[in-house]
Amino acid sequence: MSLQLRQPLLCKLCEQRFNNGGERWMAVNCARSTAKSKIQNALETATPFHISGPVRVYSCHSIPEVDANRIIYFATSVFWRAAVAPWDGQPLLDLGPYERQFADYLLSLSQFPRSGGLVVTVNDQATTKLSMIAPHGKTGPGFHQYSFFIPGLTFDLFVGGKLPSLLDRSCIVRGPGQPIFLSDKFRETVAAAHVELLE
């Protein structure tokens, strides 16, 4: 069974751009079986710069095996595609007036939009649950929050004019050292998302 999220949408040139930008790297480094992913292994052998209960925070800058920029590009490409074409029966994501900014970032015409923040969490479990959830989300006060899951990783995108202040430190794009999270609450997060989608 394929472990890829698929959405036919782009021309061959753009598909190749997305592949080179992050998909190929992610396919090699995310979990391909119930074993730990290469990303998880890299984090577990590194030193976190912050610990809060079950959550450990690492700087991608200090872990050569974790390519934050390819992770960011991959996640952004998935969220953007879910905003411009239906995916897996889910309603379109609403990037509002910022959709063009995300498209320009993917085309290497601009930086990651200031109106967005991306948080990446890695599964901290002995075995990886081989499940995926297509991009979905909810509206917060002054922003939208969207999420999707692939085996061993969850991605949360915040978009809007009034982003949560915590994003200044937790965003993998602009946070100190490009932070990435490792948490043993990953399974609970996935379970909660399943419940939310069924409501």
DOROFI-716307 format. One record per residue: residue in one letter; x, y, z of N, C-alpha, C in turn. Coordinates in steps of 0.2 Angstrom, whole numbers, plus 5000, padded with zeros to 4 digits. Atoms other than C-alpha are relative to their C-alpha. Example, Ala and Ser with C-alpha at 12.3 -4.5 7.8 and 13.67 -1.06 7.14 Angstrom:
BEGIN
[pt "a" [5004 4994 5000] [5062 4978 5039] [5004 5006 5000]]
[pt "s" [4996 4994 4999] [5068 4995 5036] [4996 5005 5003]]
END
This chain:
BEGIN
[pt "m" [5004 4994 5000] [5000 5000 5000] [5004 5006 5000]]
[pt "s" [4996 4994 5000] [5007 5017 4996] [4999 5004 5006]]
[pt "l" [5000 4996 4994] [5011 5028 5010] [5000 5008 4998]]
[pt "q" [5000 4993 5002] [5010 5044 5000] [4993 5003 5000]]
[pt "l" [5006 4997 5002] [4996 5057 5000] [5001 5003 4993]]
[pt "r" [5000 4998 5007] [4992 5060 4982] [4994 5005 4998]]
[pt "q" [5005 4995 5003] [4982 5074 4973] [5003 5002 4993]]
[pt "p" [4998 4998 5007] [4984 5075 4954] [4998 5007 4999]]
[pt "l" [5002 4993 5000] [4985 5094 4951] [5005 5003 4995]]
[pt "l" [4995 4996 5003] [5001 5100 4944] [5003 4998 4993]]
[pt "c" [4996 5002 5006] [5011 5100 4927] [5006 4997 5003]]
[pt "k" [4994 5004 4999] [5026 5089 4926] [5006 5005 5003]]
[pt "l" [4995 4995 4998] [5038 5105 4929] [4999 5001 5008]]
[pt "c" [5001 4999 4993] [5029 5109 4945] [5001 4994 5005]]
[pt "e" [4999 5007 4996] [5028 5091 4951] [5007 4999 5002]]
[pt "q" [4993 5001 4999] [5047 5090 4949] [5003 5005 5005]]
[pt "r" [4998 4995 4995] [5049 5107 4958] [4998 4998 5007]]
[pt "f" [5002 5002 4993] [5039 5100 4973] [5004 4994 5002]]
[pt "n" [4996 5006 4999] [5049 5084 4972] [5007 5001 5003]]
[pt "n" [4994 4998 4998] [5065 5092 4973] [5000 5004 5006]]
[pt "g" [5000 4995 4995] [5060 5105 4985] [4999 4996 5007]]
[pt "g" [5001 5003 4993] [5055 5093 4999] [4997 4993 5000]]
[pt "e" [5003 5007 5000] [5045 5077 4994] [5005 4994 5000]]
[pt "r" [4995 5006 5001] [5060 5066 4989] [5004 5000 5007]]
[pt "w" [4997 5000 4994] [5069 5071 5005] [4996 4997 5006]]
[pt "m" [5004 5002 4995] [5054 5068 5016] [4998 4992 4999]]
[pt "a" [5002 5007 5002] [5050 5051 5007] [5006 4995 5003]]
[pt "v" [4994 5004 4997] [5068 5045 5013] [5000 5000 5007]]
[pt "n" [4999 4999 4993] [5067 5052 5030] [4994 5000 5005]]
[pt "c" [5006 5001 4996] [5049 5050 5036] [5000 4992 5002]]
[pt "a" [5000 5007 4999] [5044 5033 5043] [4997 4996 4994]]
[pt "r" [5002 5004 5006] [5042 5020 5030] [4997 4993 5003]]
[pt "s" [5003 5006 4997] [5037 5006 5042] [4998 5002 5007]]
[pt "t" [5001 4999 4993] [5033 5004 5061] [5006 5002 5004]]
[pt "a" [4994 4998 4996] [5051 5007 5065] [5000 5008 5000]]
[pt "k" [4999 4993 4999] [5057 5025 5070] [5002 5003 4994]]
[pt "s" [4998 4997 5006] [5059 5037 5056] [5007 5003 5001]]
[pt "k" [4993 4997 5000] [5077 5044 5052] [4999 5007 5004]]
[pt "i" [5001 4994 4996] [5070 5061 5059] [5000 4999 5007]]
[pt "q" [5001 5001 4993] [5065 5054 5075] [5007 4997 5003]]
[pt "n" [4993 5003 4998] [5082 5044 5077] [5005 5006 5001]]
[pt "a" [4996 4995 5000] [5091 5060 5073] [4999 5005 5006]]
[pt "l" [5002 4996 4994] [5082 5070 5087] [5002 4997 5006]]
[pt "e" [4999 5003 4994] [5084 5057 5100] [5007 4999 5002]]
[pt "t" [4993 5000 4999] [5103 5057 5098] [5003 5007 5001]]
[pt "a" [4998 4993 5000] [5103 5076 5099] [4998 5002 5007]]
[pt "t" [5001 4997 4994] [5102 5088 5114] [4994 5005 4999]]
[pt "p" [5005 4995 5001] [5085 5097 5116] [5002 5007 5003]]
[pt "f" [4999 4993 4997] [5086 5116 5120] [4995 5002 5005]]
[pt "h" [5005 4999 4996] [5070 5115 5129] [4996 4994 5002]]
[pt "i" [5004 5006 4998] [5060 5102 5139] [4994 5003 5004]]
[pt "s" [5006 4998 4996] [5042 5105 5145] [4995 4993 5000]]
[pt "g" [5004 5006 4999] [5034 5089 5152] [5002 4995 4995]]
[pt "p" [4998 5005 5005] [5033 5076 5138] [5002 5003 4993]]
[pt "v" [4998 4997 5006] [5038 5088 5125] [5007 5003 5000]]
[pt "r" [4993 4998 5001] [5056 5091 5119] [5001 5004 4994]]
[pt "v" [5000 4996 5005] [5061 5105 5108] [5008 5000 4998]]
[pt "y" [4993 5000 5003] [5077 5104 5096] [5001 5006 4995]]
[pt "s" [4998 4996 5005] [5086 5116 5085] [5002 4997 4994]]
[pt "c" [4998 5004 5006] [5086 5110 5067] [5007 5003 4998]]
[pt "h" [4993 4998 5002] [5102 5121 5065] [5006 4996 5003]]
[pt "s" [4994 5004 4997] [5112 5109 5077] [4999 4993 4998]]
[pt "i" [5000 5007 5001] [5106 5093 5069] [5000 5000 4992]]
[pt "p" [4999 5000 5007] [5113 5091 5051] [4995 4995 4996]]
[pt "e" [5004 5005 5004] [5102 5076 5047] [4993 5002 4999]]
[pt "v" [5007 4997 5001] [5086 5087 5049] [5000 5006 4996]]
[pt "d" [5000 4995 5005] [5084 5098 5034] [4993 5004 5001]]
[pt "a" [5006 4996 4999] [5071 5111 5040] [4997 5003 4994]]
[pt "n" [5002 4997 5006] [5070 5120 5024] [4996 4995 4995]]
[pt "r" [5004 5005 5004] [5064 5104 5015] [4994 4998 5003]]
[pt "i" [5006 5002 4996] [5052 5100 5029] [4995 5006 4999]]
[pt "i" [5004 4994 5001] [5045 5118 5027] [4997 5000 4993]]
[pt "y" [5002 5000 5007] [5044 5117 5008] [4995 4994 4999]]
[pt "f" [5005 5006 5000] [5035 5099 5009] [4994 5002 5003]]
[pt "a" [5007 4999 4996] [5022 5104 5022] [4996 5006 4996]]
[pt "t" [5004 4994 5003] [5018 5121 5013] [4997 4997 4993]]
[pt "s" [5003 5002 5007] [5016 5112 4996] [4994 4996 5001]]
[pt "v" [5006 5004 4999] [5003 5100 5004] [4995 5004 5002]]
[pt "f" [5005 4995 4998] [4994 5114 5013] [4997 5004 4994]]
[pt "w" [5002 4996 5006] [4994 5124 4997] [4995 4996 4995]]
[pt "r" [5004 5004 5005] [4987 5110 4986] [4993 4999 5003]]
[pt "a" [5007 5001 4996] [4973 5107 4999] [4996 5006 4999]]
[pt "a" [5004 4994 5000] [4968 5125 4997] [4998 5002 4992]]
[pt "v" [5002 4998 5007] [4967 5125 4978] [4996 4994 4996]]
[pt "a" [5004 5006 5003] [4959 5107 4974] [4998 4996 5006]]
[pt "p" [5003 5005 4995] [4948 5095 4984] [5005 4994 5001]]
[pt "w" [4995 5005 4998] [4958 5082 4993] [4997 4995 5005]]
[pt "d" [5002 5006 4996] [4952 5065 5000] [4993 5002 5003]]
[pt "g" [5007 4998 4998] [4934 5072 5002] [5000 5005 5005]]
[pt "q" [5001 4995 4996] [4939 5086 5013] [4999 5007 4997]]
[pt "p" [5001 4994 5003] [4933 5104 5010] [5007 5004 4999]]
[pt "l" [4994 4996 5001] [4946 5116 5003] [5002 5004 5006]]
[pt "l" [4998 4995 4995] [4957 5125 5015] [5000 5007 4998]]
[pt "d" [5001 4993 5001] [4955 5144 5016] [5006 5003 5002]]
[pt "l" [4994 4996 4999] [4971 5153 5014] [4999 5007 4999]]
[pt "g" [5002 4993 5001] [4962 5169 5011] [5004 5004 4995]]
[pt "p" [4996 4996 5004] [4971 5183 5004] [5008 4998 4999]]
[pt "y" [4993 5001 4999] [4987 5175 5008] [5002 4994 4995]]
[pt "e" [4998 5006 5005] [4986 5160 4995] [5005 5002 4995]]
[pt "r" [4995 4998 5005] [4996 5170 4982] [5007 5000 5003]]
[pt "q" [4993 5000 4997] [5010 5172 4995] [5003 4994 5001]]
[pt "f" [4998 5007 4999] [5011 5154 4998] [5002 4997 4993]]
[pt "a" [4998 5003 5006] [5011 5150 4980] [5007 5003 4997]]
[pt "d" [4994 4997 5002] [5025 5163 4977] [5006 4997 5004]]
[pt "y" [4995 5003 4996] [5035 5155 4991] [5002 4993 4997]]
[pt "l" [4998 5006 5004] [5034 5138 4982] [5003 5001 4994]]
[pt "l" [4997 4998 5006] [5039 5146 4966] [5007 5003 5001]]
[pt "s" [4993 4997 4998] [5055 5153 4975] [5000 5008 4998]]
[pt "l" [5001 4993 5002] [5048 5171 4971] [5000 5004 5007]]
[pt "s" [5000 4996 4993] [5047 5176 4990] [5001 4995 5005]]
[pt "q" [4999 5003 4994] [5050 5171 5007] [4994 4997 5003]]
[pt "f" [5006 5002 4997] [5038 5161 5018] [4996 5005 5003]]
[pt "p" [5004 4994 4998] [5023 5172 5022] [5001 5002 5007]]
[pt "r" [5000 4997 4994] [5024 5183 5037] [4993 4998 5004]]
[pt "s" [5007 5001 4997] [5005 5179 5039] [4999 4993 5002]]
[pt "g" [5000 5008 4998] [5009 5160 5042] [5005 4998 5005]]
[pt "g" [4995 5003 4995] [5017 5150 5055] [4999 4992 5000]]
[pt "l" [5000 5008 5001] [5022 5131 5054] [5003 4997 5006]]
[pt "v" [4997 5003 4994] [5024 5120 5069] [5000 4992 4998]]
[pt "v" [4999 5007 5002] [5031 5102 5066] [5002 4996 5006]]
[pt "t" [4999 5005 4994] [5030 5088 5079] [5002 4993 4997]]
[pt "v" [4998 5006 5001] [5039 5072 5078] [4997 4995 5005]]
[pt "n" [5002 5005 4996] [5032 5056 5085] [5005 4997 5004]]
[pt "d" [4995 5003 4995] [5041 5050 5101] [4997 4994 5003]]
[pt "q" [5002 5007 4998] [5036 5032 5102] [5005 4995 4997]]
[pt "a" [4996 5006 5002] [5045 5015 5100] [4998 4998 4993]]
[pt "t" [5003 5002 5007] [5034 5011 5085] [4996 5005 4997]]
[pt "t" [5004 4995 5004] [5026 5022 5072] [4994 4997 4998]]
[pt "k" [5006 5002 5003] [5008 5021 5068] [4999 5002 4993]]
[pt "l" [5000 4998 5008] [5006 5020 5049] [4993 5002 4998]]
[pt "s" [5007 4997 5002] [4991 5032 5047] [5002 5007 4997]]
[pt "m" [5000 4993 5003] [4988 5048 5037] [4994 5003 5001]]
[pt "i" [5006 4996 5001] [4976 5061 5038] [5001 5006 4996]]
[pt "a" [4999 4994 5005] [4973 5074 5024] [4999 5006 5003]]
[pt "p" [5000 4994 4997] [4974 5092 5027] [4993 5002 5002]]
[pt "h" [5007 4998 4997] [4959 5099 5038] [5002 5005 5005]]
[pt "g" [4998 4994 4995] [4957 5113 5050] [4994 5003 5003]]
[pt "k" [5005 4996 4996] [4947 5125 5061] [5002 5007 5000]]
[pt "t" [4999 4993 5000] [4945 5143 5063] [5001 5003 5008]]
[pt "g" [4998 4998 4994] [4953 5152 5078] [4998 5008 5000]]
[pt "p" [5002 4993 5000] [4951 5170 5084] [5006 5004 4996]]
[pt "g" [4996 4996 5004] [4959 5180 5070] [5005 4996 4995]]
[pt "f" [4996 5004 5004] [4967 5165 5061] [4997 4993 4999]]
[pt "h" [5002 5007 5001] [4965 5148 5054] [5005 4995 5002]]
[pt "q" [4995 5005 4998] [4973 5132 5060] [4999 4994 4996]]
[pt "y" [5001 5006 5004] [4976 5118 5048] [5005 4995 5002]]
[pt "s" [4996 5005 4998] [4984 5101 5051] [5000 4994 4995]]
[pt "f" [5000 5006 5003] [4989 5085 5042] [5005 4996 5003]]
[pt "f" [4996 5005 4997] [4998 5069 5047] [5003 4995 4995]]
[pt "i" [4997 5005 5004] [5010 5057 5039] [5003 4995 5005]]
[pt "p" [4997 5004 4995] [5018 5042 5048] [5006 5003 5004]]
[pt "g" [4995 4997 4996] [5028 5049 5062] [5000 5007 5001]]
[pt "l" [4999 4993 5000] [5025 5067 5059] [4993 5004 5000]]
[pt "t" [5006 4995 5001] [5011 5081 5061] [5002 5007 4999]]
[pt "f" [4999 4993 5003] [5011 5098 5053] [4994 5004 5002]]
[pt "d" [5005 4995 4998] [5001 5113 5060] [5002 5006 4997]]
[pt "l" [4999 4994 5003] [4999 5128 5049] [4995 5005 5003]]
[pt "f" [5005 4995 4998] [4992 5144 5056] [5001 5006 4995]]
[pt "v" [5000 4994 5005] [4987 5158 5044] [4995 5005 5002]]
[pt "g" [5005 4994 4999] [4979 5175 5047] [5004 5006 5002]]
[pt "g" [4998 4993 4998] [4981 5193 5053] [5002 5000 5007]]
[pt "k" [4998 5000 4993] [4982 5189 5071] [5002 4993 5003]]
[pt "l" [4997 5006 4998] [4993 5174 5074] [5001 4999 5007]]
[pt "p" [4999 5001 4993] [4995 5166 5091] [5008 5003 5002]]
[pt "s" [4994 4997 4998] [5010 5175 5100] [5005 4994 5001]]
[pt "l" [4995 5005 4999] [5018 5158 5104] [5003 4998 4994]]
[pt "l" [4997 5002 5006] [5022 5156 5086] [5006 5003 4999]]
[pt "d" [4994 4996 5000] [5036 5168 5088] [5006 4995 5002]]
[pt "r" [4994 5004 4998] [5046 5154 5096] [4999 4993 4998]]
[pt "s" [5001 5007 5002] [5038 5138 5090] [5000 4999 4993]]
[pt "c" [5000 5001 5008] [5037 5141 5071] [5007 4998 4998]]
[pt "i" [4994 5003 5003] [5050 5130 5062] [5003 5005 4995]]
[pt "v" [4997 4995 5005] [5052 5145 5049] [5004 5005 5004]]
[pt "r" [4997 4994 4997] [5056 5159 5061] [5002 5000 5007]]
[pt "g" [4998 5001 4993] [5058 5152 5078] [5008 4999 5001]]
[pt "p" [4993 5000 4998] [5075 5152 5087] [5003 4993 4998]]
[pt "g" [4997 5006 5002] [5086 5139 5078] [4996 4995 4996]]
[pt "q" [5005 5004 5003] [5071 5133 5068] [4998 4994 5004]]
[pt "p" [5002 5005 4995] [5063 5123 5082] [4996 4994 4997]]
[pt "i" [5004 5006 5002] [5056 5105 5079] [4998 4997 5007]]
[pt "f" [5002 5003 4993] [5046 5096 5093] [5000 4993 4999]]
[pt "l" [5001 5007 4999] [5047 5078 5099] [4996 4999 5006]]
[pt "s" [5004 5001 4995] [5033 5072 5109] [4997 4993 5000]]
[pt "d" [5003 5007 4999] [5026 5056 5116] [4992 5000 5000]]
[pt "k" [5008 4999 5000] [5008 5064 5115] [4998 4999 4993]]
[pt "f" [5002 5000 5007] [5008 5061 5096] [4994 4996 4999]]
[pt "r" [5006 5005 5001] [4996 5046 5097] [4994 5004 5002]]
[pt "e" [5006 4997 4998] [4984 5056 5107] [4998 5006 4995]]
[pt "t" [5002 4994 5005] [4985 5071 5095] [4997 4997 4994]]
[pt "v" [5003 5003 5006] [4981 5059 5080] [4993 4998 5002]]
[pt "a" [5006 5003 4998] [4967 5051 5090] [4995 5006 5000]]
[pt "a" [5005 4994 4999] [4959 5069 5094] [4998 5002 4993]]
[pt "a" [5002 4998 5007] [4960 5073 5075] [4995 4996 4997]]
[pt "h" [5005 5004 5003] [4951 5058 5070] [4993 5001 5003]]
[pt "v" [5006 4999 4997] [4937 5062 5083] [4997 5007 4997]]
[pt "e" [5002 4994 5003] [4937 5080 5076] [4997 4999 4993]]
[pt "l" [5002 5001 5007] [4935 5074 5058] [4993 4997 5000]]
[pt "l" [5006 5004 5000] [4920 5063 5063] [4994 5004 5003]]
[pt "e" [5006 4996 4997] [4910 5077 5072] [4996 5004 4995]]
END
